[in-house]
Amino acid sequence: MKNLTNLVIKTAINLILLLLLVPMFGRSTWTQTLITGLLLIVVSYIVGDLWVLPKYGNVAAVIVDFTVFVLGIWALTKALPQFVMTSSGYWIIALALAAGEWFFHQYLLATKAPQKE
């Protein structure tokens, strides 16, 4: 149940940022933005929040999440035909998402959520 609550919070943060920033730095359909968001959320939650955060802390988890976001957005712009992004857009969106992750990790650490149940 704790993971579901965490995923809902993470999804809200990331999708809001993506839906606001993708139109500023690129072009995408709503569906492709949602697909991008959901894939990034799942990968960054598993790698950054459940694996790196408990073992190495917030800074390392944010760096891992930033890397996942840059590479994930880049890969999805190559895979999804109508998802076009400027090169600076990859970095700015990933930076905004990583900043959101910093605060999300603070919440996880305060509630001891990333520990295995």
Sequence and secondary structure as in RCSB ss.txt:
>XXXX:A:sequence
MKNLTNLVIKTAINLILLLLLVPMFGRSTWTQTLITGLLLIVVSYIVGDLWVLPKYGNVAAVIVDFTVFVLGIWA
LTKALPQFVMTSSGYWIIALALAAGEWFFHQYLLATKAPQKE
>XXXX:A:secstr
 HHHHHHHHHHHHHHHHHHHHHHHHEE  HHHHHHHHHHHHHHHIIIIIIIIHHHH HHHHHHHHHHHHHHHHHH
HHHHSTT EE HHHHHHHHHHHHHHHHHHHHHHHHTTTTS  
